[in-house]
Amino acid sequence: MNKVLPDAEVLSHTQELARRLAHGPAKAQAMIKRALNQAHELPLERVLELEAGYQAVASRQPDFAEGVAAFREKRQPRFSP
């Protein structure tokens, strides 16, 4: 996501983004980072295969179930550290 902000708002916006990322699903975020790092080196077909594999792994993690439950219950998720 790109965003243009006045100088006075950059630090608070960045800190809020960092806080949100720090409280997110760590294993899923690691897989996203890995996929992004691999995507520029591989053909599209292989990238799509990797993404499907990562999604299959992520869907079996406790954080996935917590995210779905939090969404259904209209509350903030409590992801594992």
Secondary structure, DSSP 8 states (H G I E B T S, - for coil): ------HHHHHHHHHHHHHHHHTS-HHHHHHHHHHHHHHTTS-HHHHHHHHHHHHHHHTTSHHHHHHHHHHHTTS------
